[in-house]
Amino acid sequence: MSTVDFTDWLTPSLKLPLGGVTYEVAPPDVERAKLILAFVVTAEHRLGLAKGKAPAEVVEVVEKYGDKPLADITLGPKVHAQLRDAGLDPESIRRMAYYGMWYWGRGKERADAIALAMWSQDQSDDQGEGDASGE
């Protein structure tokens, strides 16, 4: 019986290089993935990328976990703590978390497009998710 090495077929980590350090975010588990998708669907409706209102069951999930730091959900508590410990400002952490949300929810291409649209110029009033502290 032969064995198959699935290493090349696993979902790769999200690598976020910043200031000579690369923060590596493991793919979300099933529960975190559900939360991320709920946040993405809600954001799509808020940004006008989807028509109508977000489904009620999706809104309920977001409301239930909305007080949890977005970075904990999209980047994981470990990477979130690393970013805080490195002294990153809350806005940068929030942007990385928002990027992670789009990356895991809709893929790199969408995450890059959203980031370019929102942050290509300094915009302190962007429509990112997460609380005002960036966490």
Legacy VTK file of the C-alpha trace (Angstrom):
# vtk DataFile Version 3.0
C-alpha trace
ASCII
DATASET POLYDATA
POINTS 135 float
0.000 0.000 0.000
1.411 3.395 -0.965
1.151 6.576 1.025
0.421 10.045 -0.212
2.119 13.131 1.178
-0.517 15.874 1.375
1.948 18.586 2.382
1.739 20.312 -1.001
-2.065 20.273 -0.944
-2.658 21.755 2.496
-3.917 25.304 2.833
-0.830 27.478 3.210
-0.402 29.891 6.066
-0.919 33.603 5.527
2.458 35.297 5.757
2.446 38.957 6.782
5.918 40.488 6.495
6.395 43.733 8.374
9.587 45.499 9.407
11.855 42.525 8.881
9.556 40.127 10.744
7.153 37.728 9.071
4.045 36.940 11.056
2.675 33.554 10.047
-1.053 33.000 10.432
-2.204 29.393 10.337
-5.385 28.671 8.379
-8.464 28.994 10.568
-10.095 25.917 12.009
-13.718 25.206 11.109
-15.200 27.317 13.913
-12.996 30.343 13.196
-13.700 29.944 9.469
-17.441 30.169 10.150
-16.937 33.374 12.113
-14.705 34.857 9.439
-17.251 34.101 6.731
-19.999 35.722 8.793
-17.892 38.857 9.168
-17.063 38.842 5.437
-20.702 38.505 4.384
-21.666 41.350 6.707
-18.833 43.530 5.381
-19.828 42.789 1.779
-23.306 44.116 2.503
-22.019 47.159 4.396
-19.603 48.031 1.578
-22.216 47.546 -1.125
-20.453 44.520 -2.599
-23.591 42.436 -2.058
-27.177 43.516 -2.593
-29.755 43.759 0.125
-29.198 43.044 3.769
-27.034 40.348 5.274
-29.052 37.258 6.282
-30.385 37.443 9.833
-28.523 34.314 10.943
-25.249 35.862 9.760
-25.963 39.120 11.565
-26.692 37.130 14.740
-23.271 35.473 14.574
-21.532 38.811 14.069
-23.467 40.378 16.936
-22.644 37.447 19.205
-18.888 37.697 18.540
-18.686 41.374 17.573
-17.058 42.404 20.844
-14.218 39.916 20.363
-11.114 41.466 18.789
-11.214 40.929 15.030
-7.489 40.127 15.132
-8.184 37.194 17.467
-10.686 35.831 14.962
-8.831 36.421 11.697
-5.184 36.200 12.744
-5.554 34.026 15.827
-4.765 34.995 19.412
-1.088 34.025 19.095
-0.327 36.310 16.147
-2.502 39.048 17.626
-0.425 38.903 20.811
2.814 38.942 18.781
1.673 42.098 17.002
0.793 43.813 20.287
4.050 42.679 21.894
5.970 44.090 18.912
4.452 47.471 19.713
2.326 47.836 16.596
-0.226 50.569 16.745
-3.904 49.545 16.967
-4.726 50.857 13.466
-2.045 48.679 11.863
-3.236 45.647 13.813
-6.811 46.365 12.742
-5.774 46.630 9.093
-3.873 43.357 9.274
-6.905 41.724 10.909
-9.232 43.103 8.239
-6.874 41.892 5.505
-6.833 38.463 7.155
-10.618 38.443 7.215
-10.817 38.992 3.446
-7.890 36.640 2.763
-9.445 33.689 4.586
-12.991 34.543 3.548
-12.578 35.360 -0.145
-8.949 34.768 -1.083
-5.768 36.744 -1.653
-6.989 38.525 -4.767
-10.033 39.992 -2.977
-7.985 40.820 0.131
-5.430 42.675 -1.983
-8.146 44.574 -3.873
-9.896 45.640 -0.658
-6.609 46.704 0.934
-5.630 48.733 -2.113
-9.025 50.431 -2.270
-9.135 51.217 1.441
-5.559 51.994 2.349
-3.689 53.118 -0.763
-4.030 56.623 0.692
-4.082 57.468 4.361
-7.748 57.165 5.328
-8.478 57.312 9.015
-12.226 56.972 8.412
-12.186 53.740 6.415
-14.942 51.190 6.897
-12.943 48.363 8.423
-14.404 45.916 10.871
-13.352 45.691 14.476
-13.620 48.020 17.392
-12.095 51.475 17.611
-9.044 50.203 19.472
-8.048 48.124 16.462
-8.328 45.019 18.469
LINES 1 136
135 0 1 2 3 4 5 6 7 8 9 10 11 12 13 14 15 16 17 18 19 20 21 22 23 24 25 26 27 28 29 30 31 32 33 34 35 36 37 38 39 40 41 42 43 44 45 46 47 48 49 50 51 52 53 54 55 56 57 58 59 60 61 62 63 64 65 66 67 68 69 70 71 72 73 74 75 76 77 78 79 80 81 82 83 84 85 86 87 88 89 90 91 92 93 94 95 96 97 98 99 100 101 102 103 104 105 106 107 108 109 110 111 112 113 114 115 116 117 118 119 120 121 122 123 124 125 126 127 128 129 130 131 132 133 134
